[in-house]
Amino acid sequence: MSIQAGLWFFDGRPVDEGSLFRVADAITEYEADGSSRYLLGSVGMIYRPFHTTTESRLETQPHVSRCGNVVMWDGRLDNREELICELAGDLVNKTDVGIVGEAYDRWGTECFRKFLGDWALSIWQPAEKTLILARDYMAIRCLYYHLTREAILWCTHLTPLIHLSGGKLTLNNEYIAGYLVSFPEAHITPYQEIRAVPPSKFVTICRGTTTVQTYWVFEPKGDLRCKTDAEYEEGFRHVFRQAVRRCLRSDSPILAELSGGFDSSSIVCMADDILCHEGAQTPGIDTISYYDLSEPDGDDFRYFTKVEEKRGRKGFRIDLEKYGVPFILDYPTFLPTPGLAQKEDLQLSRKKIIQEGGYRVTLSGVGGDELNGQSAEFRMQIADLIARFQFRELMDQLKAWSFLTRRPWIQLLFESAIQLAPTSLRVKMAKGARLEPWIDQHFARQHHLSRRQLGEVEGASYWRPSLRDWAMVITSLARQMACHRSSIEEHRCPYLDRDFVQFVTSIPAEQLLRPGERRSLMRRALAKLLPPEVLIRRTKAGAGRAYILMMEQYWQMLEPALESPLAAHLGYINPVSFRDTLRAVKNGIMSPYVVQVMRGLSLELWLRDVVRRGILSSSIQETLLISPDLLTSRA
């Protein structure tokens, strides 16, 4: 993805060459197609393009609009043709950034809600001395800023802002709280001093004042009604095809991730159908698949090869068994956010494929489970029926789900009725609110971790259960996307297309989930597109064995660190319970919350790394009262 960075001194002192070079040096590690800059008085801006479309190669950024606004744009404008028509005679430059600049000149910040696609945007208005930072509705593109009394520094990558802070950063406990139970909020980072532009919002800095405003609001209505199933299926095919087509805008070959699951297979098969019958800008699509035949729960190989057979060509395949445990528990290079690091040789295998094939864009199935009904909760549907007093349909649903789950219908009725209760009661009654015992109880209460785990969304507490659930899904996906680390590829996610999301969240919930039939609409709509074996697939590959092997391999190195975890000194975890939980994983006893356990482990290892590198303020080591020897013990 393209990189934009900027510096503005509030006191009017000029940005000299040295200041700008320090910013430029901080982003040199990221591959790009050249570099350009804007320097005027107290503001300096740097842009490093990463070209993925024909139009992007014609751009000059930072772009100065006809009204004198200086624009930097990292993104893909999916509705560019519609905007060109709207702008009509006002438009001279038909590059994406040219369209964006003209749109802002005409409509101001109202233009942001018109932009469909993945994007991050910064606009400097010299006359008003105002800076505006904006981001797409799902936080697919990143944009961070570090605001002080003297200046603001912003960038689409987090690492440069960290390096330029000079080791004066403070841990953000709100981020840690979100990380331990799910995903942190999309507008925060692990560092209190560095923020991210929130999804669907824009940040304005003017005359010493910073404001955050919303340009688009997700409001699931569930009010789209068709007469027949066939009409819903046709509507689904239309919005899904459009979403995939938009992601095929690339002047280089595209690499599509293919696991053999329903989501990735549907994207690949739809893309092939589009190329066959309509054509697209991309010269072609290839697939990349990961598999491990030694993994007991791993049956992906059987399914992604069926898609390859349908396509008539073999994709790139990476055998994970050859690499052993896919993760490493030390940090040879700095990671700006917590998370397990992937083995270098595994990373190099993918990087080699990308570089040799000239791929710049990757298609991903992120969001497919959540939006197509795989993760849907039938209790929400039943709760809706209770709220609407639809008792006949309620009894039919209870009987059907009771038969499928082999549980008494009265029990299902009670569990569903809980969904109608206020959040304060659901936290006490819902199983999903129970926290792992290794999380520190005081920290959990202080930061409302049970509410976070339930997925509470501000302002949605008293919505109808199914609509509240959609709000939680969208919020969770935005948080998930905000956690993605920078890479050498531009990731595109058709399921996160705004028009697609608005369609699936507007139709009746029973179109997506029916008793014994998850992804009901998707399976019906794409029945003629997918291989039969994939269409009826009910399994999902797991990675449980990989975690067990990782604990076995690294246990002797981990054990000393687990005697006195930094995360315990900071009040995040209970050290004894955490160590016992990890030991159980090593012995093959898998917690149903193993992903959270791995988050706790990765947090501990990351904390040690950032303290060792001097990223955080010097006071933290005094607070922790930990010897240098312990900090330098590496997993």
N, C-alpha and C positions, 0 to 999 in steps of 0.2 A: 504494500500500500504506500501511497505517496506520503511524504513527511512534510509537515508544516511546523514552523517554530517562530516565535517572536518575542521581543523584549520591548517594554515601554517604561521609561522613567517618568514618574508622576511629577517630579519637581522641575521638569523641562530641560534637564541637562541632556546633552546630545548623546546618542548611542554611538560610541566611537568604534573604530575598526576592531580594537582589542576585545570589547564586549561581544561584538557580533561573532568574532572568530571563536570565542569560548563557547558560544551556543553552537556554532557550526561544528566545532571539534567534538562536541558531545553527541552528534548524530552521524558522524562519519562511518560508524560501524554498520549502518544500515545501507543495504544495496539500493541504488537508485540510478536514474538515467540523467545524470548531470545535477546541476545545482544553480539556483538563481536567488537574488536577494533584492530587498527594498530597504533603503536607508534614508530617512528624512527626519532630521532633528532628534527628538526624544524617542522615536520609534524605529526599530529595525526588525525586518522579517526575512526569513529564509525558507525556501521551498526546494524540496528534492523530489522530483516526479518519479513515479513508478508506472510506466505506461502499460495499459491493458486494452485500450481501444484505439481505433484509428483517429478519432477526434482528439483524444488526449495528447497525441503527438503533435497536434497543431497549437496546443495551448502555450501561453507564456504566463507564468505565475511568479510572484504575485501579480494579479491582474488588476489594472486600474480601469474602472468603469467610466462611462461618459460623464457621470456626475462627480467623478474624482474619488469614489470609494475604492479602497484597496482590498482585494478579495483573494483569499487562499482557500482552495477547495480540494478536499480529498474525498472522492466518492464516485458513485455511478448514478446518473440521473435517468431513471427508468421511464419517465413520462416526458422526455425531452421534446418529442414531436408535438404533444398537446401544448406544452409551454411555448414552443416556437409559434404555434398558431395563435395563442393568446396574446403574445407580445407583438406579433405581426410586424408592422413597419418599424417598430423601435429596435428590432434586433439586427445587428450587423455581424457579430461574432457568434457562430453557431456551435462553438465548443461548449462543453458542459459548464465550464467556469464563466464563459461569456453569457450564457443563458441565465446563470445564477446572478451575475452582476447586473444584468438588465432587469431581471425580476426584482431585485432589491431596490434598484433605482426607482422602479415604478410603484411597488407595493410596500416597501419597507419590510419590517419583520413579519408582516402578514404572508409574505411569500414562502416562509419556511414550511407551513402546513401543505403547500402545494407540491413540495419536492418529494417524489416517490423514489425510493432506492436507499442505498447505504451511503452515509455521508457524514463528514465533519467539516465545519466551515468557520473561518474567522474573517471578520470585516473590520477594517480600520477606517474611520471617518475623520479625515484630517481637519475639516472645517469645524466640526463639533467636538473634536478631541474625544471621541468615543470609540471603544472597542466592543465588538459583539462576537461572542463565541456560541456556536449552535451545533446540535448533534441530532442524528436521525432518531426516529421514534423508538427503536429497539436497541440502541447502544451498540450497533454492529461495528461502527467506526469509533475510534477513541479520540478524545480531546481532553487534555489535562491542563491545569493551570496552578501556578504557585504565586499567591498574592501576598505582598508585604506592604508596609507603609510607603516604601520608596518606589516599588516597581511591581509589574506583573510579568511573569515569564510563562509562556504557554507552548505546548507541543503535543503532537499526536502520539508521541511515545512517552512512557513514564520514566524510563531509565535516565534520559538526559536531565530531567528536572531533579532527579535524586542526586546525580553526580554534581550538578551545579549548586546544590544546597550547602555543600561544605560540611557535611556531617552534623547538621543542626536539626535533624528531623525527630519527631516524637511519634511513638506508636499510637495508632488510632484504635482504641478499644471497641468502638462501634463496628469497625471493620472486622476485628477478630471475632466478635460475637456472631456476626453474620456468617463468617467463614466456617466456624465450628459446627453450625447446625444446617446450613444450606449454602446460600451465596450472599455476600455482602451487598448492601444497597449500591446501586449503579453509580451514584454520584460521589462516593467516597473511595479513598485508597488506604493502604496500611499506614499512611503517614498523615498526621493531623494537618500539616501545613500545605499538603497538595490535594487538590480536589479534582473531580472529573465533572465535565459538563453533564447534567442529568439528561437522560433520554427524553425526547419530546419537549425540551426546554431550550431556552437560550439565556446566556449570561451577558449582562450589559455592565460595563465599567465606564463611568462618566463622572467627572468632577469629584473624585474621591469616594463615590458611592457605587456599591455593587448590588445589582438586583438580578433575581432569577425569575423568569416568566415562562409560562406554558404557552406553546403555540398549537398543540394538538392534544386532545384528551381521548383516551380509549374508553368507550362507553358501550359495553356489550348489551344488546337489547333482546336478542333471541326472538325477534319478531318477523323474521323472513319466512314466509309460508308459501309452499308450493302445493299443487293439487295432488301430485303423484311422486312416488319414489324416483321415477325416471327423470322428472324435472330437477330434483335435487342432484341426481347423478350428472346430468348435463351441466348444471351450474358448477359442480365441483370440477369436472373436466376442464371447463372453460378457465376458471381462475387458476387452477394448477398449471395448465398448459401456458397460460400467460406468465405465471411466476417463473417457470423454467425458461421460457423464451427470453425473458428479460435478463436472466443470468447468463445467457449464451452470447451476450454482446462482448466480444473479445476478438482482437486481431491476431491472437496466438492460439495454439491448441489448448484445450481445457482438460484438466485432470479431475475426474469425478471419483470420490470415495465410494467404494462398493463393498459393503459387508455381507450382502446377501439378505439383509433384512428388508422389510417392506418399504421403508422410507428411501434408502439409498437406491434400491432396485427400481422404484417408481420414477425417481429423478432420471436415472440413466436411460430407462426405456422410453420415457416421455421425450427426453432430449434427442434420442435416436429418431423417434417418430417425427419430431419437428424438423430435424435436418433432412430427413427423407422426403417430407411432403411440402415443407415451406422454405427450407434453407435458413441459414443464420450467418452472422458475421464471422463466427469462429470457423477455422479451417477443419476442425475435427475434435472429437472427444475420445479420450482413453480413460481407463479405469485403474484404480490402485486398491488392492485388497490386502488385509492382514489376516493371518490365520495361524492356528496352533493346533495341530492334530493330536497333541498329547494332552490338551486341556479337556477334562471330562465333559464340561458343559459347552465346549466349543464345536458347533456343527456348521459354522459359517461357510466352510469350504464347499460343502455339498450344495449350498444355495447360490453362492456367487458364481460358481462354475456354470450353473443353469442359465444365469443371465448372460454369461460370456458365450455360451452356446447359442442363445437366441440372437446375440449381436453378431455372431460369426467370427469373433476374434477374441484372442486371449488378452487379458489385461496384465498390468504389473502386479506381481504377487510377492509379498514379504512374509517369509516363514518366521514367525516369532520364536519358534522353538530353537532356532539356530543362535539366538541372542541370549538365551537363558532368561533370567529375570530382566524385564524391560526397563526397570528403574534403577537409578543410583541414589544413594543416600548421602552423598556429599554434593557440594556445589562448586565444580571447577570454574564455572563462570557465574557471574552475579545474576540472580533472578529478582526482579523488583517486587514480586508478590509471592506469597506462600504457595507451595505445590511441589509434588515429587518431580524430580528432573529425569528426563528420558535418557537412556544410554546414548553415548555419543555415536557409536557405530550404527545404532538403529536410526538416529537422526540423519547420519551421513547417507544411509541407504536411500532414504526418501529424497534428500537433497540432490543426490546424484541423478535420480530419475527426473526430477524437476528441471535441473540444469541441462541435462543432455537432450531432453525432449522439448525444451523451450517453453515449458508451461509457466504461466504466471497466475492463472486463475484455477481455484479448486472449488468444486461443488460439494456441499456438505448437507447431510440430512438432519442437521440440528433442528429441533423443534417439531419433528414429525410425530414422535410419540405423544407429546403433550397436546398437539393441535388436531390430530386425527382420531383421537379416542382411545389410544392404547393405554394411556394413564388415567382415563376418565373414571370417576367414582360413581357407581350406580346409586349410592346412598344420597347423592345430591339430587338425582332425578326423583327419587322417592320423596325426599324432603320438599321438592317443588310441588309434587302432587298433594302433599299434606297442606301446604300453604294455600293451594288453590281449591281445596276441598273437593278434589276429584277422586272420590272414594272408590268408585268402581275400577278405574284405571289403577288406583293405588293397590287394591287387593290383587289385581291381575299381576302387577309387577312384583309384589311381595311373594306371591306363590311361585312365580317363575324363578326369581333369584334365590328363594329358599330351596327350591329343588336343585339348582345348579351348585350352590355353596354348601348344601346339606346342613343348613342351620335353620333353627326355628324362625318362622316369619315374624313372631312377636319380638324376637331379639333384633332382627334386621329393622323392624319398625322403630324400636327404641334408639338404635344407633343412628338411624336416619333423622329422627326427631331432634337429636342433639344438634344437628346442623342448623336448626332454627333458633337455637339459644344464642344469647349474647356471647361475645368472645370470652369474657371473664368466666362464664360457666363452661364453655367448650374447652378452655385450657385445663379445667379440673376433671372433665369427664372424657375427653377424646383420647384414645390411645396414641394418636399421632403427636400429642403434645408432650409425651413422656420423654425425658432426656436421659442420655447415657450417664451412668453413675460416675464416670471418670471426669465429667465436667464439674468444675467447682460450683457448689450450690449458691454461694454468695454472689459470684459473678453472674450466674444464671438468673438470679432474681433481679440483680441490679440492671441487667440489660434485657430482661424480658425474653429469655431464650425460648421458653415454651410458646409464646405468641409468635416469635419468628419462625419456629419449626412448623407451626400450623399454617404459616404463610399469610399472616394478617396483612391486609392492604388498607391503608388509610382511606377513610371515607366509604368503605365498602361493607362495613360490619352489618348493616341492616338491609343489604340487598338480598334479593331472592338467592337461595343457596347456589344454584347453577351459575348465575351471573357473577356472584362473588367468587366462585371457583375460577371462572374465566379471567377475572381481574387478577387473581393470584397467579394463574398460569402465565399471563403476559408479563407481570412484574417479575416473576421468577426467571423467565427467559431473558429479559433485559439484564437482570443481574448476572445470569450465566454468561451472556455475551460480553458483558463488561469485564469479566474475569479472564477472557482469552488473552493469551500473551502474543506479542508481536512475532511475526514469522516472515519468511521470504516469499510467501504466497499471499494472494488476495482471496480470502475465503468468501464464498457467496452461498447463501442459504435460502433456497426457494420457498421453504415453508414459512419463512419470516417475512415474506412479501406482504405489504400492508393490505392490499386488496384481498389476498388469500385469507389472511387472518380475520379480516372483517366479515368475509363470507362464512367461514366455519364457526365463528362466534355468534352469528346472527340466526342460524338455522336451529330447529328443535334438537335438543340433546339426544333424543332417541334415534336421530339419523346417524349419529356417530357411534353410539353404544346401545346395543340391544342384548337381551339376555342370551349369553353364550356366544355373542358375536361382537367382539371388539373391532374397531375400525370398520364398522359396517358399511358406511357410505363409501369409503375409499376402496374397499374390496369390490363393491358392486360397480363403482364408476370405472375402475381400471381392470375389470375382469378380462377384457380382450387385449390388454397391453402387456401384462406380466406373464412370465412362465407359470404354468399351473402349480408347480412345486412351491414357488415363492408365494403365490396367491393364497394357498391354504396353510402356509407356515404358521405354527403357533409357538415355537420355541424362541428363545433369545439367549445368545451366547453370554457367558459370565466370565469373570476373571478371578474367581475365588482362589484357585490354585496358585496363581501368580503371587498373590499376597502371602500365602503360606510359605512359598519358596523364598520370597524376599525376606521374611522374618527368619527363616532357617539360615539363610546365607549370611545375613548381617547381624545376627543376634549378639555375637560376642563383641562386636564393635558398638552396638547400640546400648548394651547393658550398662556401661559406666555412665553414659549420658542420662539414662533413665533413673539413675540413683538420685540425681538432683536436677530435674528438668528446669530450664529457664521458664517454661510456660507455667510451672507450678509456682516459682518465685514471683511471677507477675500476677498470680491469682487466677489463672485461666483453667487449670486442671487440678484434679486430685492425683498426686504422683503415684501412690500405692495402687489405687484402682486402675489407673492408666497402664501401669507396668503389668499388672495382672491380666488386663484385657489383651495387651499385645502378646504376652506369653501364651495366652489361650489361642490366639491366631497362629502363633508358631507351632503349637501342638495340634493344629488342624481343627480347632473349635471356632467356627466362623460365627461372628456376631451378625445378626440381621442388619446392624448398622455399621458394617465393616467400612463403608465409604467414609463415615464420620470418624471412625478410628484412624483411618489413614490421613484424614485431614488434621487430626490432632498430632500425629507423628510428623507430618510435613511441616506443620507450624513450628514444632520444636526445633527441627533441623534448620528451618529458615531463620528463626530467631537467632540461633547460634551463628549463622553465617553473616547476618547483617550486623550483629554486634562485633564480630571478629573483623569485619571490613571497615568498621568505624562509620557506618552509614547513619546510625542514630546519635542523638546528642550524648555528650560525654557523661552526663549525669546518670544514664541508665545503668552503667556498670557499677557505679557506686550504690545505686538503689538495689541492684541484684546481689551485691556483696559476693561475687563469684570470682574465683581465682582465674588468672589468665590461662593456667594449665587446663582447667576444665573447659574453657571456651575454645581452646585449640584442639580438643579431642574430636576427631572426625569419624563419622560413620563410614 
